[in-house]
Structures are given as C-alpha cells and as structure tokens.
C-alpha cells in the first residue's frame, strides 16, 4: 500500500512556471537571486494543496505581461483584473490579496484626502505598464510621468519632476524603509487612488490556463480556511529592507 501510494503521488506531481515581477517588494521581487515575497508564498502554498510545485522566474512587469499574452508564459502576477487587461488575459476568481494605491506628494503638501479625480491637470508619476483602475487609466486629463519602477517614480516626485506619484501603500512603505536618505520624510500619502484586488493573469494562448486558474482558486480557499494565509500575512507584515 505504501509503495502504491508513493507511485500514485509521483505520477500526479506537477510543476508549473509563473512569471513574477522583479521589483515589487514585499509582494514579489528578485532578491539575492531568488524570487520572494508575500504573493510568491501565497501562490506556492495554494498550489501545494493540489500537489503542484511552482517554479518562479522574474521579469519587469511589462515583459511579464508580454510573455503571458503571447503564450510564452502560463501566467504573470500581480495584476489588476481591469478593463485594460480583461480582453487579453484569463483571471481566476479568488484574489491573491487586496491593496491600496496611494496618492503621494512631497512632504510639505497639506492635502490629505485626494481622490483619482483630483489628479486632473497635474503631472502624475506612474510605473511603465502598470494599470491603476478604469478611472485613472481612461482619464486623458491626467498628465502621466512614466517611470521604469515605483522607486524611480518616487524619486522623480522628490525632485519636483511630478506633482504626485501613484504607488501601492505597502510598496511605498517598504521603499521608504529601504531608501531612508532619499525618501524618508520627503514624501507622504495624501489620498487614495484605488483599493482593489490583485490576481495572476493567465495566458489565453495556453489551453491549460483555465485548469490552473481553477486549481489556484481551490488552493486559495483552502489556505484561507486552514489558517495558512493568515500566517503568511503575519510573516510579511514588516519585511526587512
């Protein structure tokens, strides 16, 4: 019986590869030659419930999406399931997490409750190929100052090259801790642009994508039910620089 079970388990074992953004800590980033972060751990734990091992590779987010859209990659994360991506990608149902995109300004700014509509007419720092929700992405009155990364976007803000910058709050918190000389005390959150859920965007060019999306949903429900998800949240509450 033991040998039969071992054989069955080996036969059922699968390994898949997903592409992670290379510079979006603490959610996902390439650090010390390894992809790590909160969502990396969440995806790994969720697929483990189905006996699936995940190998992670990293790339800039724009390339991550391009690889997935063309079918070279099975999936890319972390993505908003919004109108700009829905036609090209397949999304699972259960979110990886929910997060806030903060509106950031230089420290001297006094306003504290800005919304997306308040950005009209201003130079707003955004990161290349990121999406920020329908209200922002479709608003032609927002002047976009495009940067290659969130760190670069915040640096431009401190130098006065933009009036505001859009960065997820946990990412901004981490960057201010990791780069205190450049950012600590020089930028502040002055509003919320969006609060939404994030997902793995799966390739519509891959016939197995729907199956792996469904298995991810099953796994996410399972790790939320058994307490694993909460343990991972606690692990990543205060990541070290």
N, C-alpha and C positions, 0 to 999 in steps of 0.2 A: 504493500500500500504506500509506503513512504517513497519507494523508487518511482512508482507510478505517478504520485503527486508531484515529485520533482520534475519528471519528464513533462507532465502537463503544464506546469508553471513555466518551464523553459520554452515550451512550444508557444505559449501565449505571450511571452515577453516581447515588448516592442520598444523601439527607440525612435523618437522623432526629434527634429531640429527646428527651433524657433529663433527668430532674429530679435534681439533686444537693442534698444537704443544704447549707444556707447557712453552717453554723458548726461544722465538724468537721475543722479543720486538724490535721495535714498531709494527711489523706486527701482531703477535699473541703470547700471553703468559698468564700464570695464575698469576694474581696479586690480592692480598687481597681476595683470594677465588673466584675470578671471571675471566673468560676468556675475555681478552680485547685486543684491537689492531686495527690497520688500516684495515686489511683484515677481521677481525671479523665484523666491522661496514659495510664494503662494502658488504659482503655476506648477512648480515641481511637486509640491505636496498634493495638489489637486489631481494631477495625472497619476501620481503614485497609487491613488485609490483604485485605478484601473490597471495597475501593473505596468504602466508606461513610464519609461525613462526619458527625460528631456535633456537634450544637449543644446546649449545656448551659444550662439555666436553674436557678435556685436557689430553695429554699423551706425553711422549717422542716421538720424530718423528719416531723412529724405530718401536715402538709399535703402533703408529698411522697408519703406513703403514701396519703392520701385521694384525691389526684388520680389516682394509678395504679390504685387499687382501683375507682374509678368509670369508668375508661377515658379520662379527660381527658388522661392522660399515658401514654406507652408503658411507661416504667419509672422506678424510683426506686432510688437507691443511697446509702449502703451498708447492706445488710440481712443479718441472720442468717437462714438457712433453717431456722427452727424451727417448732414445732407451732403457735405463735400466728399465724404468717403463712402457713403452707403451704396453708391452705384458700382463701385469698383471692388468692394470687399464684402466678405461674409462675416457676420458677427454672431457670437454666442449670446445667450440671454442673461446669464448671471454676471454682474460686473466683477472685475478684479478688485476694484476699490472705488471710492467716491472722493473727490478732491475739489479744492477751490483754486480758481485762477485769480490771484490778487492783482490789483492795480497798484503799482509802485511809483513813488515820486521821490525827489530829493528831500532830505530830512527837514528842511526849513518849511516845506509845504504844510499848511494848516488844515486843509480839507481832509475829511476822514470817511466820507460816505459816498464816494463816487460810484457810478454805475457805467455800463457799457455806453449808453447814450451820451454821457458826459465827455467822452473821448473825441467826439466830433470836432474837427478843425485843429486837433493837436497832433504833434509828432509822437507816435506810439511805438515803442520798441516791441518787436515780435521776433520769434525764432523761425528760421527758414523751414518751411513746410509744416510747421505746427498748425493745428486748427484750434480755434478759440470759440466755437459756437456760432450759430447762424447770425445772431445779432451783430457780432463783430466782423465775421468773415464776409458778410454781404454788404457791410456799410462802407460805401465809397467815400464818405466824408471823413473817415479816419485816415490820417496820413501815416503810412506804415514805414517804420525804420527797421529794416530787416537785418538780423544778426545771425551768425552761424550757431550760436548757443545762448542759453539763458545767462550764463556768466558774461558773455560779450554784451548782451542786451543791457544788463545792469551796469556794466562798465560805461557804456555809452550814456546811460542815464546820469551817472555821477559826473560825466564830463560835459553835460549840457547838450549832447547831440540828440536827445529826445526829451520830451516833456514828461512822458510816463513810460512805464515798461510793464508788460504782462508776463507774469511768472507764477507758476503754481506755488502756493504758500509754503509747502514743506520743502520744496526745492530752494526757494529763496532763503528760508531759514537756514538750511544746510550751507548754502553758498556764503552767507554772512558769517557763519561759524568757521568755514574753511578758508575764507579770504577776509579776515577781520580788518586788515590795514586798508584794503580797497573799499570795502562795503559796510563794515560795522559802523552804525551811527550816521551813515551817509545816505541811506535810502530807508523809506518807510512805506508800509502798506497804507493806502489812502482810499481803498474801496475794493469791491468785488466785481469782477467782470463776468464770472460764471462759476456755478457749482454744478458739477456733473459727474457721471460715471465713466470709467475707462475700461477698455477691453483689449483682447487680442484681435487684430484684424486679420482674418484668414483669406487665403487666395481663392478667388472664384475659378482660377485656372486649374486648381488641384481637385480631382474627383474625390479625394479622401477628406477634404476640408470639413464638410458637413459632419462627418463622423467624429472627427477630432474636436470640433466645436461642441457637439453634444456631450462627449466624454468630459470635456473641461467643465461644462455646466454641472454634470453629475458630481464631479470631484469637488467643485467649489461649494455646492450644497452640503456635501459630506464633511468637508473640513470646517465649515461654519457650525455644523451640528455637533461635531465631536470636540470642539474647543481648540483645534489646531490653528484656525485662523486668528483667534484672539491671542494665542501665544506668539504668533508671528508679528502681530501688531505691537505687542509689548516689546518684542526683541528689537523692533525698528523704531521705537518711539524717539530715541535720542542717539542716532548713529554718530560715531566719532568721525572727525574730519579726516 
